[in-house]
């Protein structure tokens, strides 16, 4: 008898080392092959990785998309409109004091300058600094606000008046009950 003549009584049968643990046969409920079948499999949502790569936005209720108004000096307006008149973003764009930003007419804030205002101007649809407001009113000009803002102010005033009336009525009732 030689070694190459030796044979096993039972064939060499290895156990299947697939899946292991749990049930559901071969893959143990892990599906097919690949990343999801391996240990430590945790595929994160793609959006999470994108968010993590963004820089930190600090501050309470941070909003990086707020549109900051374009500053326009009162001096530039006085030079462009020596006779006065109406001033709004469209007219400032036509007189080339401002430029469009990404195809849009920007919001505008009129800032104080070195020159004194001696002409009457009507300002509409612009933010205005307090010092410029004083100059415009002294020169006899007007500041035209949006209708929405005017309506809000009226509503607030009406509420204040209503609350005062209610308080007065309550006081009258108290006085009558005491008599």
C-alpha positions in Angstrom: 0.0 0.0 0.0 1.3 3.4 -1.0 0.1 6.9 -0.1 -1.4 7.5 -3.5 -3.6 4.4 -3.1 -5.2 5.6 0.1 -8.8 6.9 -0.1 -11.1 8.4 2.4 -14.1 6.5 3.5 -16.2 9.7 3.3 -15.4 12.4 0.8 -13.7 15.6 2.2 -16.7 17.9 2.6 -16.2 21.4 4.0 -18.9 23.4 5.8 -20.3 26.4 4.0 -18.9 29.5 5.8 -21.3 32.0 4.3 -23.5 34.4 6.1 -23.1 32.7 9.5 -25.4 33.7 12.4 -29.0 34.5 12.1 -31.2 32.5 9.8 -32.3 32.8 6.2 -29.8 30.2 4.8 -26.8 31.1 2.7 -26.7 35.0 3.0 -28.4 35.4 6.4 -30.7 38.0 5.1 -27.9 40.2 3.8 -28.8 40.0 0.2 -26.1 39.5 -2.4 -22.4 40.4 -2.4 -20.7 43.7 -2.1 -20.6 46.6 0.3 -24.0 45.9 1.9 -23.1 42.2 2.6 -20.0 43.0 4.6 -19.5 43.6 8.3 -19.7 47.2 9.4 -21.9 48.1 6.5 -23.5 51.6 7.0 -24.1 53.5 3.9 -24.9 57.1 4.8 -27.3 59.3 2.9 -25.5 61.2 0.2 -26.9 64.5 1.3 -25.3 64.1 4.8 -21.8 64.0 3.3 -22.6 67.1 1.1 -23.8 69.0 4.2 -20.7 67.9 6.2 -18.4 69.3 3.5 -20.0 72.8 3.6 -18.3 75.4 5.8 -20.0 76.1 9.2 -22.5 78.9 9.1 -22.2 80.6 12.5 -24.8 82.8 14.2 -28.5 82.5 15.1 -30.7 81.6 12.2 -27.9 82.2 9.7 -29.1 83.2 6.3 -26.3 83.6 3.7 -28.8 84.5 1.0 -29.9 87.9 2.5 -29.6 90.5 -0.2 -27.6 93.5 1.1 -28.6 96.8 -0.4 -26.2 98.7 -2.7 -25.0 101.9 -1.1 -25.5 105.1 -3.1 -23.9 108.4 -1.8 -26.2 111.4 -1.6 -23.4 113.4 -3.4 -23.8 111.2 -6.5 -27.5 111.8 -6.5 -27.1 115.6 -6.2 -24.6 115.6 -9.1 -26.8 113.4 -11.3 -30.0 115.4 -10.5 -29.1 119.1 -10.0 -32.7 120.2 -10.4 -34.1 117.6 -8.1 -37.0 115.3 -9.0 -38.1 111.8 -8.2 -35.5 109.2 -7.3 -36.0 105.4 -7.4 -33.9 102.4 -8.4 -35.0 102.4 -12.1 -34.1 106.1 -12.5 -30.7 105.6 -10.8 -30.0 102.7 -13.2 -30.9 104.8 -16.2 -28.6 107.6 -15.0 -25.8 104.9 -14.6 -25.3 105.6 -10.8 -25.9 101.9 -10.1 -25.5 98.7 -12.2 -27.6 95.6 -12.4 -26.5 92.7 -10.2 -26.8 89.3 -12.0 -29.5 90.8 -14.3 -31.5 92.3 -11.4 -32.0 95.9 -10.2 -30.5 95.8 -6.8 -32.0 97.1 -3.6 -30.6 100.6 -2.8 -29.7 102.4 0.4 -29.0 106.1 0.1 -26.1 107.1 2.4 -25.0 110.5 3.7 -22.4 112.4 1.7 -20.3 115.6 2.2 -22.5 117.9 0.2 -25.6 119.6 1.7 -28.9 119.0 0.1 -30.5 122.2 -1.3 -32.9 120.7 -3.8 -36.3 119.0 -3.4 -36.3 115.3 -4.1 -38.9 112.6 -3.9 -37.4 109.2 -2.8 -39.3 106.0 -3.4 -38.5 102.3 -3.1 -35.1 103.0 -1.5 -33.7 102.4 2.0 -32.5 105.7 3.5 -30.1 106.4 6.4 -31.4 108.6 9.2 -29.1 111.5 8.5 -30.2 111.5 4.8 -33.9 111.4 5.9 -33.3 114.6 8.0 -31.6 116.3 5.1 -34.4 115.5 2.7 -37.1 116.7 5.0 -35.2 119.9 5.8 -34.8 120.6 2.1 -38.6 120.1 1.6 -38.4 116.8 -0.1 -40.6 113.7 0.3 -39.9 110.1 1.3 -42.5 107.8 -0.3 -42.8 104.5 1.5 -44.4 101.3 0.3 -48.1 100.9 0.7 -47.7 97.6 2.6 -45.6 99.4 5.3 -48.2 102.2 5.5 -50.9 99.7 5.9 -49.0 97.9 8.7 -48.4 101.2 10.5 -52.2 102.0 10.2 -53.1 98.6 11.6 -50.7 99.0 14.5 -52.2 102.5 15.2 -55.7 101.1 15.0 -54.9 98.3 17.5 -53.4 100.9 19.9 -56.5 103.1 19.6 -58.8 100.1 20.1 -57.0 98.9 23.2 -57.1 102.5 24.7 -60.9 102.6 24.0 -61.4 99.2 25.7 -59.4 100.4 28.7 -61.5 103.6 29.0 -64.7 101.6 28.7 -63.6 99.3 31.5 -62.7 102.3 33.7 -66.2 103.8 33.0 -67.9 100.6 34.0 -65.8 100.4 37.2 -66.8 104.0 38.1 -70.5 103.3 37.4 -70.5 100.2 39.6 -68.9 102.1 42.5 -71.6 104.8 42.4 
